Amino acid sequence: MTRMLAFVDIFVDSPAMDDVVQALSKVPNVEELYEVTGEFDIVTLVSAGDIEEFRDILKNRILKIRGVKSTVSAIVLYTHKGPRFNGGSKPKASGP
């Protein structure tokens, strides 16, 4: 089964940046973690088995980290290019 992916953009209290990065790096579902310039302070790529698991990660892990002010999430619908791209191929049916 394919896991769902979501980009989670995070606003951080500036003095807490290092602590937030360290805490996020310990969350197993955070697959990628970037400190960025622009509107957000941190961009992460989070994986989950389903939307309920994603909600739990967001609500009970990410948003409970001291220094996280708020988040904006975007669920990945399809990967067109990147390390997780499967070439658009569908699994072949088994059998005769």
C-alpha positions as CSV (number, residue, x, y, z in Angstrom):
1,M,0.0,0.0,0.0
2,T,1.3,3.5,-0.9
3,R,1.7,5.9,2.0
4,M,0.3,9.4,1.6
5,L,2.6,12.3,1.5
6,A,2.0,15.9,2.7
7,F,4.1,19.0,2.6
8,V,3.8,20.7,6.0
9,D,5.0,24.3,6.1
10,I,5.7,25.5,9.6
11,F,5.9,29.0,11.2
12,V,8.3,29.0,14.1
13,D,9.1,31.5,16.9
14,S,12.6,32.6,15.7
15,P,14.4,32.0,19.0
16,A,13.2,28.3,19.1
17,M,14.3,27.4,15.5
18,D,17.1,25.1,16.5
19,D,15.0,23.3,19.1
20,V,12.1,22.9,16.6
21,V,14.4,21.5,14.0
22,Q,15.9,19.0,16.5
23,A,12.4,17.9,17.7
24,L,11.1,17.5,14.1
25,S,14.1,15.5,13.1
26,K,13.1,12.9,15.7
27,V,9.6,12.5,14.3
28,P,9.8,9.3,12.3
29,N,7.1,10.4,9.8
30,V,9.1,13.5,8.9
31,E,10.9,12.3,5.8
32,E,12.4,15.5,4.7
33,L,13.1,18.7,6.7
34,Y,14.2,22.0,5.3
35,E,14.9,25.4,6.9
36,V,13.9,27.9,4.2
37,T,13.6,31.6,3.4
38,G,10.3,33.1,2.4
39,E,6.8,32.9,3.9
40,F,7.5,29.9,6.1
41,D,10.4,29.0,8.3
42,I,10.5,25.2,7.8
43,V,9.2,23.0,5.1
44,T,8.7,19.3,5.8
45,L,7.6,16.3,3.8
46,V,5.5,14.0,6.1
47,S,4.4,10.4,5.3
48,A,1.4,8.7,6.8
49,G,-0.7,5.5,6.2
50,D,-3.9,7.5,5.8
51,I,-5.5,10.8,6.6
52,E,-6.3,9.8,10.2
53,E,-2.6,9.0,10.9
54,F,-1.6,12.3,9.3
55,R,-4.0,14.2,11.5
56,D,-2.6,12.5,14.5
57,I,1.0,13.4,13.5
58,L,0.1,17.0,12.8
59,K,-2.1,17.5,16.0
60,N,-0.2,15.4,18.5
61,R,3.4,15.6,17.3
62,I,4.2,18.6,15.2
63,L,1.8,21.2,16.7
64,K,2.9,20.2,20.2
65,I,6.5,21.1,19.6
66,R,7.4,24.2,21.7
67,G,8.1,27.0,19.3
68,V,5.8,25.9,16.5
69,K,3.3,28.7,15.9
70,S,1.2,27.3,13.1
71,T,1.3,25.1,10.0
72,V,0.0,25.0,6.5
73,S,-0.4,21.6,4.9
74,A,-0.7,20.4,1.3
75,I,-1.5,16.8,0.5
76,V,0.4,15.3,-2.4
77,L,-2.0,14.0,-5.0
78,Y,0.4,12.6,-7.5
79,T,4.2,12.7,-8.0
80,H,5.3,13.8,-11.5
81,K,9.0,13.9,-10.9
82,G,11.3,13.3,-7.9
83,P,12.8,10.5,-5.8
84,R,9.4,8.9,-5.2
85,F,8.3,9.0,-8.8
86,N,7.3,5.5,-10.1
87,G,7.3,6.4,-13.7
88,G,3.5,6.5,-13.8
89,S,3.5,2.7,-14.0
90,K,0.8,0.8,-12.4
91,P,1.4,-2.6,-10.7
92,K,1.1,-5.5,-13.1
93,A,-1.7,-8.0,-12.4
94,S,-0.4,-11.4,-11.5
95,G,-1.9,-14.5,-12.9
96,P,-2.0,-16.4,-16.3
